Each structure stands twice: as C-alpha cells, then as structure tokens.
Amino acid sequence: SNIMLHWLKKDLHSIDLVTLTNIERFATSTLVQDKFTNISQLILSELESTGRFEVKLDKPLPKELKIYDEPSRILFIEEKLAIAEQMTLIDFEIYERIAYI
C-alpha cells in the first residue's frame, strides 16, 4: 500500500480510471478491514486532491473516426478536424514503415 501511495504521488497521470477506481475500492474496504486506516486515508486524500475523478469536457467528445479507402473523398465530406485526424492516421502508417537502423 505504501508503493501504491508512492505511485499515485509520482505517476498519477499514467494510471487509467479503472485502476484508480480499484485503488479507491481497495483503500476504502481492504485496507480499512485490515486496520491500515492511516495509509487508507493517505491514499484517499491523494486521490481526492488530484481531481482525477472529475470529468471536464470543454467540447463534446469526437465522433467515431472514419477511415476512407480513397483519402481524397474526405476533403468533400468532413470538417477540418476530421481531415486533420485522417491525415494523422495516414502519416502514422507512413512513419510506422520507416526502418530504424
């Protein structure tokens, strides 16, 4: 549990929401039942202080990304953001093929 607390303090942003929820559940149930209330409180206060569980959306979530067989079609169909997303996918496929020596 000390390692868990250290992980939360040092690398919180790499922990996904499911794992954070499991850590919270562990701290509120298992640690308390095993009489480790001090470390439980420290873990819970670390989770609360980060605001990690708050979901803040400045704009709506993007719609599902479409992949076109003929890339030029996107110029006539989609908005600028969708075009940029498609170009990123195309670029990634190209960069992925580069052989590093």
DADAZI-V119941 format. One record per run of one state. SS is the DSSP state (hx for helix, st for strand, lp for the rest). FROM is the first residue (numbers start at 1). LEN is the number of residues. If there is no record, write none. Layout:
# DADAZI-V119941
<<SS:FROM:LEN> <SS:FROM:LEN>>
This chain:
# DADAZI-V119941
<<lp:1:1> <hx:2:13> <lp:15:2> <hx:17:12> <lp:29:1> <hx:30:4> <lp:34:3> <hx:37:14> <lp:51:20> <hx:71:7> <lp:78:2> <hx:80:17> <lp:97:5>>
